[in-house]
Amino acid sequence: MTTAKRDTYTPESLLTVAVRVFNERGYDGTSMEHLSRAAGISKSSIYHHVSGKEELLRRAVSRAIDALFAVLDEPGACEGRAIERVEYVTRRTVEVLMAELPHVTLLLRVRGNTKTERWAMERRREFDQRVAELLTSAAADGDLRADVDIRLATRLLFGMVNSLVEWYRPHSGGGDEEEQLAETVVRLAFDGLRTVPGDAHRG
């Protein structure tokens, strides 16, 4: 019975369970026993797939990180004016967050207590820096309001996007709903950040 279950339990399905438990209990508060009970398989069966819970964490946050960095290599993030590129990256970041919600949630909750967590936090900072550089370039191009502090704008933008993990829950609306949410985030952020027509002629 146990052998048959082990044969049908895949690394992917195990990872899904681990991410759910990590998000529910916190990584530090999760033991291999918790994972074993949640998965319905023995700890030895889990070790058949991974070396331990930190490997599961690494796989989980890597999935989120890889998806986010892949956005930066898409044509929309590399071509055109900086303002258009940063809007594109923001929109796609929201879409990645919704598509990989459990994994991104876990990524945003790591606290740096292990080597894997510190690596994940460093990669997050690297991604944030890449987006911040786009905002800085957009400001240099004159496409962002001169009276807005770029560092503050960057923090507020990330704060709005990252807060989605706390309340967004997928519904049956599917792609249309997700597309609308991503577009709303971009419009709310950049309608306030973009240069208002006529600003240059005031005062």
Secondary structure by P-SEA (a helix, b strand, c coil): caaaaaaaccaaaaaaaaaaaaaacccccccaaaaaaaacccaaaaaaccccaaaaaaaaaaaaaaaaaaaaaccccccccaaaaaaaaaaaaaaaaaaaaaaaaaaaacccccaaaaaaaaaaaaaaaaaaaaaaaaaaaccccccccaaaaaaaaaaaaaacccccccccccaaaaaaaaaaaaaaaaaaccccccccccc
